[in-house]
Each structure stands twice: as structure tokens, then as C-alpha cells.
Amino acid sequence: MSQSALTESQLHIAVEQLRSQHSNTIDLYKAVAALLFFQYDSTPTTNRMYQLVRKGSMSAPAEALRLFWQELRERSQVRMEQADIPATLKQSVGSLVAQIWEESLDQAQQATEQSSQALQVKLALVQKAQQESLEDLHALQDALLQAQQQLQQQDEKIDRLRADAQQTQLQNAALQQQVQLLNEQKQDLVQQHEKALLAQKEQISLSEQRAADMEKYARLEIERVRQESIKAQQQEQQRFAELQQKHQNQLQQHQDLQTSYVELQQQYRYQQNLLEQSAKQQQLIEDKNQDLHALLQQLQLQLAKSSAIRKTTRSGPSRLAKQRAQTTR
């Protein structure tokens, strides 16, 4: 380690010790000026003192340096007056000391002014840079605020879109449930139609079987069979009328369901896929209804044929009676 570095380190240590001894800023700067002048053989300047202490403003070390030189001059004058020196020598020494004092004071003042000017230039540059930095900071803050506002608007828009999407999902789910319920109701109606037709077919087949069996039995049972046949036919007609009424009711229900289905289709057109599937099922039901109508027509024809057969059966005994009468004669 060099001597200059060691001296500088010792100087900082001494300044820290003076800092702890002097609470007043001016006194601290005066003590630092005395330390530089007497112990380190260095002419104290305002800039140098401020670099060591860094306390207060630049006017504080300048004032302390002025007071230091003033006190040093006063002490020198007191010592010269008190010493036992001839008057001519005292005058010469006084003039020399005064000259040295003036030169030191001029040098110190020049150094102070130079340091002050340099510091003022640096301070102006620092203030300019600080102003530019503040302007840039304000611009960045404005841009950041605008970006935050835009981001907040985007977040609000996203929240609204999410809420709309959730509402749409709920509506879609409700529509799906309604469509599923309609499909279940239609399936129930189709099953009821099928059961009713099956029951009707069984009843017609049973009637035909009875009619065929009665033709084979004894003639004594003809009247009873005829009465039973008439009664059965009336019952069948009544049941057929009831079935037709039930079928009409079911068709009305089907039309009501179809009307509801069309209203739902018009109200929720954006769900074309689900509604197309439901429409296909509706077409199948209509095809089945047409098949049912065709089957009912066939059943009506069969009933007509059965009635014709029964009429033929009723006219048969009368012919037998005529033949028997002719034989008896």
C-alpha cells in the first residue's frame, strides 16, 4: 500500500473522529480545515472539505473556510504582538505574514471560486439531466397509466365475454334439457300408439277367430252367436271410436308438441345441430304416423270384410231353412 493511499485512509478516519466530536456543521468543517492545514500540509478548499464531510450545502464549507482563515489571521497577529521582537523586525515580519496571508487567502478564494464554478456547472448538468429524467419518467408513467387502463378495459371485456359465455352455456343446457324432454314425450306417445294398435290388432284377430269358430258350431248357437257378434261389433266400434278419439288426442298433443318444438327452433336458431337432430326424429315420427294411418285404413277394410262375412253368415241359415221346408213338402 502506498503512502498516499495510507494518508488518505488516515485522513478519512480522522474526519470520522471529528464528525463524532462536532455536532455543528460549521464547527465540523472548521476542524477539517485545521486538520488539512496543520497535520496534512494541504491547503483546505471548499470542494475538498465537502468531499470529506458531505454534510449540508456548499455554502457551509465556504463559510467555515472563511472563519478558519479569519481566526488563523487573528491568532497570528496576537502572537506577533505578544512576542519580544524589535519593532522594525516586527513590522517586516508583519508585512511578510500579511503578504503570505493575502496570497494564501487569494489562492484559497480562487480555488474556492473555481471549485464553486465547477460545482455549479456540474450541478446545472445534473439538474438538466434530472429534469430530462423526470420528463422521461413522467412520459413513462403516462404510458404505463394508459397501458394499465387499456389492460383494465381488456380485462373487463374478457370478464363480460366470460359471463356471456357462461350464460350461453346455461341457456344451451336448458335447451338441451327441453329438447330431451320433448324427445322423451314423443317416444312415450309413439309407444302408446304402438301399444294401442297392437291391442286393436289382437282384438280384431280374436273377433275374426270367434266368427270363424261360430260358423262351425251348431245351428242352435247361430242366434246367440249373432247376438254376441252384434254386441262384439258394437263394442269393437265403440272401442274403435275410442281409439280414434285417443288417436286424435294424441295427434293434437303431437301437434302441440310440434308447435312448441317449432317455437323453440325459431327462438334458438343458433343451435342448429341439436334442432336438426330433433327434426330428423320428428320426421321419423311423422313417417310412423303415416304408417299408422295406413294401418288403420287396412284395419277398417278388414272390419268391413268381417262385417260382410257376418252378413253372409246371417243369410246362410235362412237358405238352409228354405231347403228343409222344400224337403218336408
GIMO-V59788 format. One record per residue. N is the residue number from 1. SS is DSSP state (a for helix, b for strand, c for the rest). Layout:
# GIMO-V59788
n	ss
N	SS
N	SS
This chain:
# GIMO-V59788
n	ss
1	c
2	c
3	a
4	a
5	a
6	a
7	a
8	a
9	a
10	a
11	a
12	a
13	a
14	a
15	a
16	a
17	a
18	a
19	a
20	a
21	a
22	c
23	c
24	c
25	a
26	a
27	a
28	a
29	a
30	a
31	a
32	a
33	a
34	a
35	a
36	a
37	a
38	a
39	a
40	c
41	c
42	c
43	c
44	c
45	c
46	a
47	a
48	a
49	a
50	a
51	a
52	a
53	a
54	c
55	c
56	c
57	c
58	a
59	a
60	a
61	a
62	a
63	a
64	a
65	a
66	a
67	a
68	a
69	a
70	a
71	a
72	a
73	a
74	a
75	a
76	a
77	a
78	a
79	a
80	a
81	a
82	a
83	c
84	c
85	c
86	c
87	a
88	a
89	a
90	a
91	a
92	a
93	a
94	a
95	a
96	a
97	a
98	a
99	a
100	a
101	a
102	a
103	a
104	a
105	a
106	a
107	a
108	a
109	a
110	a
111	a
112	a
113	a
114	a
115	a
116	a
117	a
118	a
119	a
120	a
121	a
122	a
123	a
124	a
125	a
126	a
127	a
128	a
129	a
130	a
131	a
132	a
133	a
134	a
135	a
136	a
137	a
138	a
139	a
140	a
141	a
142	a
143	a
144	a
145	a
146	a
147	a
148	a
149	a
150	a
151	a
152	a
153	a
154	a
155	a
156	a
157	a
158	a
159	a
160	a
161	a
162	a
163	a
164	a
165	a
166	a
167	a
168	a
169	a
170	a
171	a
172	a
173	a
174	a
175	a
176	a
177	a
178	a
179	a
180	a
181	a
182	a
183	a
184	a
185	a
186	a
187	a
188	a
189	a
190	a
191	a
192	a
193	a
194	a
195	a
196	a
197	a
198	a
199	a
200	a
201	a
202	a
203	a
204	a
205	a
206	a
207	a
208	a
209	a
210	a
211	a
212	a
213	a
214	a
215	a
216	a
217	c
218	c
219	c
220	a
221	a
222	a
223	a
224	a
225	a
226	a
227	a
228	a
229	a
230	a
231	a
232	a
233	a
234	a
235	a
236	a
237	a
238	a
239	a
240	a
241	a
242	a
243	a
244	a
245	a
246	a
247	a
248	a
249	a
250	a
251	a
252	a
253	a
254	a
255	a
256	a
257	a
258	a
259	a
260	a
261	a
262	a
263	a
264	a
265	a
266	a
267	a
268	c
269	c
270	c
271	c
272	a
273	a
274	a
275	a
276	a
277	a
278	a
279	a
280	a
281	a
282	a
283	a
284	a
285	a
286	a
287	a
288	a
289	a
290	a
291	a
292	a
293	a
294	a
295	a
296	a
297	a
298	a
299	a
300	a
301	a
302	a
303	a
304	a
305	a
306	a
307	a
308	a
309	a
310	a
311	a
312	a
313	a
314	a
315	a
316	a
317	a
318	a
319	a
320	a
321	a
322	a
323	a
324	a
325	a
326	a
327	a
328	a
329	c
